[in-house]
Amino acid sequence: MLESVFNRLYHSYYHDLHKFLFYMIRNRELAEDLVQEVYVKVYKNFEKFEGKSKEKTWLYAIARNVAIDYIRKQKGIKEVQLSEYDAFQLKDTNPIPEEVVLRKDEVQQIYSIKMKPDQKVILDLRFLLDLSISETATTLGWSESKVKTLQHRAIQHLKDKYRKKAG
């Protein structure tokens, strides 16, 4: 039974976890290794999952902790430079070519701005991975009010930086 549940979790969330870890780490090969580490932890600790949160939220929390452990080992990262993720998935299944170009350009502009890691992770979880405030809070182990506050600050930071670039 554990094997079938594990296989379902692996096939259902592998791509999303890889994308999440790539956003945090900015290295495809390393993100691949860290996803494997996440699934090793899932397999070893599945009996500890109490079902109080969604499986997706639980997996993101594990991935976040794996990424944080990796970042701590690297030491001294104060800000993260973001760049466009090549495999960025657009939600519209049939966008016209002009929309694709405009969206990719907007994403590239937004992610060319330096920001603090906690601001980046909030924006990634909320707007790229479509987690709710509640799911984001659970994933990060923060209160919903902290998520809302950091989200507001991150958006304000982007607006301020974008205005400076445009001005």
N, C-alpha and C positions, 0 to 999 in steps of 0.2 A: 504494500500500500504506500509506504514512504517513497518508493521508487516512482510510482505513477504521479504522486503529488509533486515530487521534486522535478520530474520531467515536464509537467504542466507549468510549474513556476519558471523553469528554465526557458522553455519555448515561448511563454507569454511575456516575459519581462526582460529577456536578455538584451535585446536591442535598446530598450529604454534605459536600462542600467548602464550599458556601454556609453550611450549618449550623455547621460548624467555625469558619469565619471570622466568622460572626455572633456566636458565643460569645466569640470573642477581642476583637472590635471593638465589639460592641453597637450596630451600626447596619446596618439591612437594605440600604439603597442602597449604602453603602460596601462592605459584604460582597459585593454583586453586582459592583461594580467590581473588587474584589480577586480574585474568582473569575476574571473575564475576564483579569486580569493573570497569574494562575496558568496559565491555558490558553495564553496567549501564550508564556510561558516553557516550557511543556511542548512546544509546537509547535517552538519555536526550538532546544530542547535535547534533543529525543527521541533523537537519535543518541548522546548521552552516557549514556543509561540503559543500564546494563550487565546488568540483570536479577538483580543480587545480592540485591535485596529485592523484595517484592511491588510491583506497580504502585500499589496503594492507599497503601502506606507511602511510596513515592516522591512521590506527589501531595500527601500530607499534609505531607511535609517541605518541599516547595516552597511550599505554602500557609502553613505556619508562618513560613518566611523572608519571604514577602511581608508577612504581618501584622507581624512584628517590624520590618521596614523601615518600615512605616507608623507603628507605635508610636514608634519612635525619632525619627521626624520630628516627632511630637507633643510629645515631651520631658516629663519630670517625672511620668509616671504611676507612682505607687508602689503603689496598690491599685486594684482594679477592683470596682465595685459590680455584682453580678449580679442579673438579674431573670429571670422565667420567659420562656422562648422560646415564643411563641404557637403555633408549628407543631410543638411537641414531639411526637414520635412514640412512642406506647406500643408495646411489643413484642407484647403480647397482642392478637391480631386481633379477639377478641370479648369485651372486658371489659364487665362489667355497669356501669351508670351510676354506682353508688356507688363502684366501684373507680376509675373515671376521676376522679371528684371528689377522692377521697383521694390518688391519685397526684399529681394536679396541685397539690393543697395541699402535699404533702410536697416536691415539687420547688420550689414557690414559697418555702417556708420555708428550704430549704437554700440557694437562690440569693439570698436576701435578706441573707445574711451576707457581709461584706467579707472578701476574702482576697487574698493575693499572686498576681500573674499566673501564676507557675510552678505554684502549687498548683491554680489554676483550670484551667489547660491540662491538667494531669495528670488531674484528675477528669473533664473533658470527654472526653478521648481514651479513658480507661479505661472509664468507666461510661456515658457518653452515646453515644459512637461505637463502643464495644465493641472497641477495639484491645487486643491482648494486651500484657503487659509488654514483650516483645521488640519488637513493632511500635511501641509507644509510644516505646521507647528509640531505635529507628532513626529514627522520625519527628522526634524532637526532637534527635537527634545526641548523646544522653546514654548513659551506661552503664545497664544494667538495674538495678544496685544503686542508682544515683541515682534512677531512676524509683520503685523500691520505697520508698526512704527518703522521697522527696517525697510519694508517695501516702499513706504512713503519717502523715506530718506534716499533710497536708491533711485527712485523715479525723479526726485528733485535734483539729485546729483547729476543724472543723465541730462535733465533739462538745462541745468546750469552749464554743464560742459558743452552741450550741443549749441547753446546760445553763444558761448565764447568762440567756438569753432566757426559758426556761421557769421558772427559779427566781426 
